[in-house]
Amino acid sequence: MIDALAGKVLAGGRLNADEALLLYREAPLHLLGQLAHTVRQRRHPEPIVTYIIDRNVNYTNVCVAKCNFCAFYREVGAADGYVLGFEEIFRKIDETLAVGGEQLLLQGGHNPDLPLAWYEDLFRAVKARYPSFKLHALSPPEVLHISRLSKLPVPVVIERLIAAGLDSIPGGGAEILVDRVREHLHCHTKATADEWIGVMRDAHLAGLRTTATMMYGTVDTLEDRITHMMRLRDLQDETGGFTAFITWSFQPEHTERGGMEATGVEYLRTLAVARLVLDNFDNLQASWVTQGGKVGQLSLAFGANDMGSVMIEENVVRAAGASYCMDELEIVLNVEGAGFVPKRRNMHYEVLGDPIVRERDVPRMLTLATARAEGDDSRPEELSQYEARSRQEKERRAASRPS
């Protein structure tokens, strides 16, 4: 049966859920790799591996969702909760531009004291100062959170964010698109599986391109992972709005859930199966930020055609214990070491050119930056322009007023 399914894949056939599950469970690792690499070469015959220079900025760590797999969030009112000021974000953009970047990946917690107007004002301020800079921002649960706060339908929120400067939406918050799993992870209240899919559908219908993700390795089964992939494939058949798929394993350190991290072998199996199932996705990213550079490099033989982002900054995965760092030079060397030609791209996977480090000197980046320096508890001045919604924020403002 495995040989028959391999033949089906090589002939260009589409796997159904049962067939994909059988391959996932029983196919030897080397066979999955061979099949995934063949499919990848069929879609990308030129020996090019792309990557993007952007910065992953987490604008706030205050979050009411309280997912039990997350070590990053802080409760409302926590002493180490933060919101980045507009000037702080501008400085991060300047640093990104200095190394050849052109985009922010902007995501954060579900902060009840940040209304829709805060996001609109931030996006407009960024575009006013950096007209060509791109905002790849706000995962579906964040969009849904803003919709609930503003009491506006998701399509209206998306329309307003686009008008303010939103360019595309990242695929965060998907975890596993099975509500039983989401209930165990305490993330179903931030977005059910249908709600996540619904936000992505609305984004695609509004003309935005988005990515799709999957975090596995908690309470999910192999069947759940295949269900997740099938839901993404169905939406891609419907809208064609996804540019790429990224999968990574749960990072357990410092989280409420705890547990063990899935192995690198399981990651490669999962990546390869994703390449076979997601036959309508052009691009698969290697998750070096959770797997490390060498497994990231090996991913290029298991279906991945993209090395993701230089990132510059990372806070969420680092909070859970993973602290891998690869600057542009190291990404380039890993790609070349695997026998491919590295090329810079944008979010739409349009090739922009050769590596910046091949054109000019770029300072080495040996550690990823963080949102803020340790001990910085400053509060942005502009936050007072927006109405406080949480009890803690109201009390804080009342206590700071002159008596």
NUPA-471587 format. One record per residue (C-alpha): residue in one letter; z, y, x. Coordinates in pm, 1 decimal. Example, Ala and Ser with C-alpha at 12.3 -4.5 7.8 and 13.67 -1.06 7.14 Angstrom:
BEGIN
<a; <780.0; -450.0; 1230.0>> <s; <714.0; -106.0; 1367.0>> 
// end
This chain:
BEGIN
<m; <0.0; 0.0; 0.0>> <i; <80.4; 240.0; 284.7>> <d; <-260.4; 171.9; 439.9>> <a; <-428.0; 233.8; 103.4>> <l; <-248.5; 565.9; 63.9>> <a; <-340.6; 664.8; 417.3>> <g; <-702.1; 590.0; 331.1>> <k; <-673.6; 803.4; 18.4>> <v; <-542.6; 1098.3; 219.3>> <l; <-814.9; 1062.0; 481.9>> <a; <-1075.9; 1051.4; 206.4>> <g; <-947.4; 1382.8; 68.6>> <g; <-769.3; 1239.9; -234.7>> <r; <-470.6; 1407.6; -399.0>> <l; <-137.3; 1224.8; -389.5>> <n; <67.9; 1193.8; -704.8>> <a; <447.5; 1207.8; -696.5>> <d; <498.3; 830.3; -673.3>> <e; <246.4; 795.6; -391.7>> <a; <398.8; 1086.5; -198.8>> <l; <745.7; 936.1; -239.4>> <l; <630.3; 598.8; -109.0>> <l; <480.2; 759.1; 200.6>> <y; <793.3; 967.9; 252.0>> <r; <1016.5; 659.5; 231.8>> <e; <816.0; 395.1; 409.3>> <a; <535.0; 529.4; 626.0>> <p; <604.4; 512.4; 1000.4>> <l; <669.8; 852.7; 1156.5>> <h; <365.1; 830.2; 1381.9>> <l; <140.0; 759.3; 1082.5>> <l; <278.2; 1056.1; 886.2>> <g; <215.2; 1274.1; 1189.0>> <q; <-139.5; 1147.8; 1231.6>> <l; <-221.5; 1202.8; 865.2>> <a; <-64.6; 1548.4; 854.6>> <h; <-241.2; 1654.5; 1173.3>> <t; <-574.2; 1529.1; 1042.4>> <v; <-531.5; 1724.3; 718.1>> <r; <-424.4; 2031.5; 915.1>> <q; <-732.4; 2008.6; 1139.9>> <r; <-954.5; 1967.5; 836.3>> <r; <-820.8; 2294.2; 695.1>> <h; <-796.6; 2472.6; 1032.0>> <p; <-1062.8; 2325.1; 1260.7>> <e; <-1023.3; 2592.1; 1530.5>> <p; <-735.8; 2523.7; 1774.8>> <i; <-546.6; 2838.4; 1676.5>> <v; <-176.3; 2867.7; 1596.7>> <t; <-64.6; 3195.9; 1445.6>> <y; <264.0; 3386.2; 1439.6>> <i; <385.7; 3724.1; 1317.8>> <i; <590.4; 3992.5; 1489.0>> <d; <834.7; 4121.0; 1232.0>> <r; <1207.1; 4167.3; 1187.1>> <n; <1438.8; 3983.9; 950.1>> <v; <1673.7; 4251.6; 814.6>> <n; <1958.5; 4159.1; 580.3>> <y; <2039.7; 4490.2; 413.3>> <t; <2372.3; 4373.7; 265.0>> <n; <2597.4; 4070.2; 291.5>> <v; <2786.4; 4147.8; -30.3>> <c; <2694.5; 3887.4; -288.8>> <v; <2820.3; 3770.7; -625.8>> <a; <2620.6; 3446.5; -622.4>> <k; <2863.7; 3258.5; -394.0>> <c; <2634.4; 2967.7; -308.9>> <n; <2844.0; 2700.8; -138.0>> <f; <2583.9; 2636.0; 133.2>> <c; <2588.8; 2999.1; 253.9>> <a; <2809.7; 3119.4; 538.9>> <f; <2662.3; 3470.1; 535.6>> <y; <2781.8; 3622.0; 210.1>> <r; <3098.0; 3825.9; 157.9>> <e; <3268.6; 3888.1; -174.0>> <v; <3261.5; 4229.5; -334.4>> <g; <3530.1; 4442.8; -172.2>> <a; <3559.5; 4231.0; 144.7>> <a; <3660.3; 4425.9; 453.4>> <d; <3359.2; 4295.6; 646.3>> <g; <3110.4; 4350.1; 365.7>> <y; <2834.8; 4598.0; 451.8>> <v; <2534.9; 4786.6; 321.3>> <l; <2287.7; 4921.7; 575.2>> <g; <2205.8; 5289.8; 556.0>> <f; <1849.4; 5413.5; 539.3>> <e; <1875.2; 5559.2; 890.9>> <e; <1995.8; 5223.4; 1024.6>> <i; <1692.0; 5056.0; 871.4>> <f; <1463.7; 5324.3; 1016.9>> <r; <1603.9; 5251.1; 1363.8>> <k; <1532.0; 4882.5; 1314.8>> <i; <1174.8; 4966.7; 1215.0>> <d; <1132.3; 5182.9; 1527.2>> <e; <1251.8; 4892.4; 1742.4>> <t; <1011.3; 4656.9; 1561.8>> <l; <716.5; 4889.9; 1614.7>> <a; <804.2; 4916.2; 1984.7>> <v; <733.7; 4544.5; 2038.3>> <g; <417.3; 4538.8; 1828.4>> <g; <563.3; 4449.5; 1489.3>> <e; <432.9; 4580.9; 1160.6>> <q; <661.1; 4436.8; 892.2>> <l; <1019.3; 4393.2; 776.5>> <l; <1134.9; 4074.9; 609.1>> <l; <1399.9; 4242.7; 396.5>> <q; <1649.3; 4022.8; 212.2>> <g; <2016.1; 4047.2; 124.6>> <g; <2302.9; 3950.8; -100.8>> <h; <2326.5; 4014.2; -473.4>> <n; <2524.5; 4334.7; -446.9>> <p; <2628.2; 4473.1; -788.7>> <d; <2652.0; 4827.4; -647.8>> <l; <2285.6; 4847.3; -543.9>> <p; <2074.8; 4938.7; -849.0>> <l; <1697.8; 4929.0; -881.9>> <a; <1685.0; 5298.3; -786.0>> <w; <1839.7; 5218.1; -444.6>> <y; <1556.4; 4978.0; -363.9>> <e; <1293.4; 5218.4; -494.6>> <d; <1435.4; 5505.6; -288.5>> <l; <1455.2; 5288.5; 23.3>> <f; <1098.5; 5160.8; -12.5>> <r; <962.5; 5510.9; -74.5>> <a; <1154.3; 5646.7; 224.0>> <v; <1012.1; 5373.4; 447.6>> <k; <656.2; 5435.2; 330.0>> <a; <693.2; 5811.8; 367.5>> <r; <798.2; 5774.8; 730.7>> <y; <587.2; 5467.4; 819.4>> <p; <284.9; 5465.3; 583.9>> <s; <118.5; 5153.3; 724.2>> <f; <438.4; 4951.7; 775.3>> <k; <472.0; 4648.0; 548.2>> <l; <766.5; 4545.1; 331.8>> <h; <790.6; 4169.3; 278.9>> <a; <1100.3; 4195.7; 65.5>> <l; <1333.5; 4056.8; -199.8>> <s; <1333.6; 3686.0; -277.8>> <p; <1298.0; 3574.2; -642.1>> <p; <1677.2; 3552.7; -701.3>> <e; <1713.6; 3909.6; -571.7>> <v; <1441.1; 4028.2; -806.9>> <l; <1613.5; 3844.4; -1091.1>> <h; <1948.0; 4001.0; -995.2>> <i; <1792.6; 4349.2; -1004.7>> <s; <1635.8; 4264.5; -1340.5>> <r; <1973.1; 4167.1; -1482.8>> <l; <2147.2; 4477.0; -1342.9>> <s; <1880.4; 4711.4; -1474.1>> <k; <1830.8; 4522.8; -1802.8>> <l; <1457.4; 4538.5; -1743.5>> <p; <1215.1; 4243.6; -1761.1>> <v; <1113.5; 4090.9; -1428.1>> <p; <747.6; 4206.3; -1458.1>> <v; <865.1; 4566.5; -1506.3>> <v; <1096.4; 4542.0; -1203.7>> <i; <813.2; 4402.4; -992.3>> <e; <577.7; 4676.0; -1112.7>> <r; <828.6; 4946.7; -1018.7>> <l; <895.6; 4792.1; -677.9>> <i; <523.2; 4773.0; -605.0>> <a; <488.0; 5138.9; -701.5>> <a; <768.7; 5219.0; -455.3>> <g; <604.1; 5029.4; -168.8>> <l; <669.8; 4653.0; -197.1>> <d; <387.9; 4462.0; -25.7>> <s; <482.8; 4094.8; -67.5>> <i; <772.6; 3866.2; -159.6>> <p; <938.0; 3600.9; 59.8>> <g; <1013.5; 3256.9; -77.0>> <g; <1388.7; 3250.5; -21.2>> <g; <1635.6; 3121.9; -277.2>> <a; <1425.8; 2820.5; -374.0>> <e; <1657.4; 2569.2; -203.5>> <i; <1555.5; 2264.9; -413.9>> <l; <1380.1; 2335.5; -743.6>> <v; <1582.2; 2079.1; -937.0>> <d; <1862.8; 2217.2; -1153.8>> <r; <2096.9; 1922.2; -1095.1>> <v; <2089.3; 2003.6; -724.6>> <r; <2119.3; 2376.1; -788.4>> <e; <2430.9; 2322.4; -998.0>> <h; <2593.0; 2127.7; -713.7>> <l; <2505.5; 2409.8; -473.6>> <h; <2639.9; 2675.8; -712.1>> <c; <2306.0; 2855.2; -697.3>> <h; <2177.9; 2781.8; -1047.7>> <t; <2336.7; 3099.3; -1185.9>> <k; <2142.6; 3318.5; -943.2>> <a; <1819.1; 3147.9; -1050.9>> <t; <1736.6; 2821.7; -1220.5>> <a; <1433.4; 2628.6; -1100.3>> <d; <1228.2; 2766.9; -1390.0>> <e; <1346.6; 3121.1; -1320.3>> <w; <1247.3; 3100.6; -953.9>> <i; <903.5; 2972.2; -1050.8>> <g; <880.5; 3240.9; -1320.2>> <v; <946.8; 3527.2; -1078.9>> <m; <683.5; 3392.0; -843.2>> <r; <434.9; 3358.9; -1127.8>> <d; <500.7; 3719.8; -1231.7>> <a; <462.2; 3836.4; -870.5>> <h; <128.8; 3655.6; -834.5>> <l; <3.8; 3794.9; -1164.8>> <a; <95.3; 4142.7; -1040.0>> <g; <-128.0; 4087.5; -738.1>> <l; <139.8; 4012.9; -477.6>> <r; <112.8; 3730.3; -229.2>> <t; <428.9; 3534.0; -155.5>> <t; <559.7; 3249.8; 57.2>> <a; <737.7; 2936.2; -63.9>> <t; <1034.3; 2758.4; 92.8>> <m; <1248.1; 2446.8; 65.8>> <m; <1597.3; 2392.2; 205.0>> <y; <1682.1; 2020.8; 204.2>> <g; <1969.1; 1806.0; 325.5>> <t; <2257.9; 1879.7; 87.3>> <v; <2285.0; 1660.9; -223.1>> <d; <1910.2; 1633.0; -275.9>> <t; <1726.8; 1301.6; -278.9>> <l; <1377.8; 1228.0; -152.0>> <e; <1267.7; 1229.5; -517.0>> <d; <1410.4; 1581.9; -555.6>> <r; <1215.1; 1705.0; -254.3>> <i; <891.2; 1562.1; -389.5>> <t; <963.3; 1721.0; -729.3>> <h; <1010.8; 2053.6; -549.6>> <m; <676.9; 2020.5; -371.5>> <m; <500.1; 1922.0; -692.5>> <r; <634.1; 2229.8; -873.1>> <l; <502.5; 2450.5; -595.3>> <r; <166.9; 2272.9; -598.2>> <d; <136.0; 2316.2; -973.8>> <l; <202.7; 2690.5; -953.9>> <q; <-40.0; 2725.2; -665.5>> <d; <-304.7; 2549.8; -875.3>> <e; <-234.3; 2804.2; -1147.8>> <t; <-216.1; 3129.2; -947.7>> <g; <-321.8; 3072.6; -586.0>> <g; <-60.6; 3328.5; -484.9>> <f; <126.5; 3144.8; -208.5>> <t; <22.2; 3209.8; 149.8>> <a; <246.3; 2956.0; 322.2>> <f; <520.5; 2695.2; 290.1>> <i; <830.3; 2678.6; 509.1>> <t; <1088.5; 2400.6; 502.4>> <w; <1416.1; 2374.2; 690.4>> <s; <1731.0; 2165.4; 691.4>> <f; <2067.0; 2280.4; 555.5>> <q; <2282.1; 2435.1; 828.2>> <p; <2637.7; 2320.3; 746.1>> <e; <2859.5; 2492.3; 1003.9>> <h; <3104.7; 2750.8; 863.2>> <t; <2991.6; 2686.4; 505.4>> <e; <3212.3; 2589.6; 211.7>> <r; <3000.7; 2278.8; 158.9>> <g; <3013.1; 2152.6; 516.6>> <g; <2863.8; 1817.0; 606.5>> <m; <2607.7; 1699.6; 860.4>> <e; <2272.8; 1849.9; 944.9>> <a; <1963.0; 1636.6; 891.0>> <t; <1796.4; 1509.9; 1207.6>> <g; <1488.3; 1647.4; 1375.9>> <v; <1304.6; 1328.6; 1283.2>> <e; <1378.3; 1388.9; 915.1>> <y; <1249.6; 1743.2; 955.4>> <l; <921.0; 1618.4; 1101.1>> <r; <883.0; 1361.0; 822.0>> <t; <948.1; 1628.6; 560.7>> <l; <704.1; 1871.2; 719.3>> <a; <432.4; 1607.9; 743.7>> <v; <476.6; 1499.8; 381.2>> <a; <459.4; 1864.4; 274.6>> <r; <122.0; 1898.9; 447.1>> <l; <-4.0; 1594.1; 257.1>> <v; <135.8; 1695.6; -83.0>> <l; <66.0; 2069.1; -70.6>> <d; <-307.2; 2027.9; -42.5>> <n; <-365.8; 2374.0; -192.6>> <f; <-151.1; 2558.2; 63.9>> <d; <-344.3; 2687.4; 362.0>> <n; <-49.3; 2738.7; 593.5>> <l; <269.8; 2558.6; 694.8>> <q; <521.3; 2728.1; 921.6>> <a; <728.8; 2558.3; 1188.0>> <s; <1098.7; 2631.8; 1139.0>> <w; <1198.5; 2681.5; 1501.2>> <v; <1485.6; 2906.1; 1391.9>> <t; <1671.3; 2601.1; 1254.4>> <q; <1515.9; 2323.9; 1465.0>> <g; <1481.4; 2489.0; 1804.9>> <g; <1174.8; 2569.6; 2009.5>> <k; <1084.7; 2217.8; 2119.0>> <v; <1094.6; 2065.6; 1770.9>> <g; <908.5; 2375.6; 1658.4>> <q; <645.6; 2296.3; 1918.0>> <l; <631.3; 1932.5; 1805.1>> <s; <581.9; 2056.9; 1447.8>> <l; <230.8; 2159.2; 1550.7>> <a; <145.8; 1786.8; 1567.3>> <f; <303.1; 1719.8; 1225.6>> <g; <107.6; 1955.4; 1002.7>> <a; <223.5; 2305.8; 1096.2>> <n; <-38.4; 2561.7; 1196.7>> <d; <191.5; 2861.9; 1227.9>> <m; <500.7; 2939.1; 1437.1>> <g; <647.9; 3180.8; 1187.3>> <s; <810.0; 3499.8; 1303.0>> <v; <941.8; 3640.3; 1628.7>> <m; <1218.1; 3760.1; 1392.8>> <i; <1391.6; 4000.1; 1638.8>> <e; <1701.6; 3982.1; 1417.6>> <e; <1868.7; 3703.2; 1218.9>> <n; <2201.1; 3689.1; 1037.3>> <v; <2200.8; 3419.9; 768.7>> <v; <2121.4; 3107.5; 972.9>> <r; <2329.2; 3238.0; 1263.1>> <a; <2631.4; 3260.9; 1030.6>> <a; <2590.7; 2887.7; 968.1>> <g; <2592.4; 2804.9; 1337.3>> <a; <2224.7; 2805.1; 1442.0>> <s; <2135.8; 3064.5; 1704.4>> <y; <1794.0; 2972.4; 1840.0>> <c; <1590.9; 3262.6; 1974.9>> <m; <1226.1; 3282.4; 2077.9>> <d; <1065.8; 3611.9; 2167.3>> <e; <690.3; 3653.2; 2163.4>> <l; <644.4; 3524.7; 2517.8>> <e; <833.7; 3202.6; 2445.8>> <i; <641.9; 3145.5; 2121.8>> <v; <316.4; 3197.2; 2310.6>> <l; <418.1; 2954.7; 2586.1>> <n; <522.9; 2690.9; 2331.9>> <v; <192.6; 2722.6; 2147.3>> <e; <-11.2; 2704.3; 2466.2>> <g; <199.1; 2414.1; 2592.1>> <a; <105.0; 2222.5; 2277.7>> <g; <-264.3; 2278.5; 2349.6>> <f; <-335.6; 2560.2; 2105.0>> <v; <-443.7; 2922.7; 2126.5>> <p; <-178.2; 3170.2; 2001.6>> <k; <-287.5; 3457.5; 1776.7>> <r; <-92.8; 3734.4; 1603.5>> <r; <-130.2; 3759.2; 1226.9>> <n; <-7.0; 3954.6; 928.9>> <m; <161.5; 3823.8; 612.7>> <h; <-180.3; 3747.5; 458.2>> <y; <-262.1; 3528.8; 760.7>> <e; <-534.1; 3761.7; 877.9>> <v; <-560.9; 3734.1; 1257.6>> <l; <-474.3; 4064.5; 1425.3>> <g; <-544.6; 3975.7; 1784.8>> <d; <-410.9; 3823.7; 2103.1>> <p; <-42.3; 3829.1; 2198.6>> <i; <104.0; 4169.6; 2278.1>> <v; <265.1; 4016.9; 2589.4>> <r; <-82.7; 3937.4; 2721.9>> <e; <-180.9; 4304.8; 2689.2>> <r; <124.1; 4495.4; 2818.8>> <d; <478.0; 4452.5; 2943.0>> <v; <724.8; 4381.4; 2663.4>> <p; <1099.0; 4361.7; 2732.9>> <r; <1230.3; 4006.1; 2703.9>> <m; <1444.6; 3929.6; 2400.0>> <l; <1685.3; 3650.7; 2491.0>> <t; <1917.1; 3682.3; 2189.7>> <l; <1846.4; 3777.4; 1831.5>> <a; <1984.8; 4110.0; 1715.9>> <t; <2237.5; 4130.2; 1431.8>> <a; <2260.6; 4352.0; 1127.2>> <r; <2537.4; 4558.8; 1282.9>> <a; <2751.2; 4570.4; 1593.0>> <e; <3079.4; 4385.2; 1554.7>> <g; <3349.4; 4613.9; 1419.4>> <d; <3106.5; 4864.2; 1265.6>> <d; <3245.2; 4925.5; 916.6>> <s; <3060.5; 5250.3; 847.8>> <r; <2936.5; 5323.8; 498.7>> <p; <2597.8; 5485.3; 437.5>> <e; <2615.0; 5834.3; 293.5>> <e; <2341.8; 5772.5; 38.3>> <l; <2543.9; 5496.5; -131.2>> <s; <2746.2; 5760.8; -316.9>> <q; <2428.1; 5877.2; -490.9>> <y; <2427.1; 5562.8; -705.5>> <e; <2674.3; 5473.3; -976.0>> <a; <2938.0; 5219.7; -874.6>> <r; <2942.3; 4911.9; -1094.0>> <s; <3201.7; 4686.1; -937.9>> <r; <3572.9; 4750.8; -983.5>> <q; <3625.6; 4734.7; -608.4>> <e; <3364.8; 5000.1; -535.8>> <k; <3499.7; 5227.8; -807.5>> <e; <3851.4; 5197.7; -663.7>> <r; <3726.8; 5259.6; -309.8>> <r; <3549.3; 5577.0; -413.3>> <a; <3848.3; 5698.4; -612.6>> <a; <4075.5; 5644.2; -312.8>> <s; <3841.6; 5840.2; -83.0>> <r; <3824.1; 6148.5; -305.1>> <p; <4028.5; 6450.4; -193.4>> <s; <4353.2; 6472.6; -392.3>> 
// end
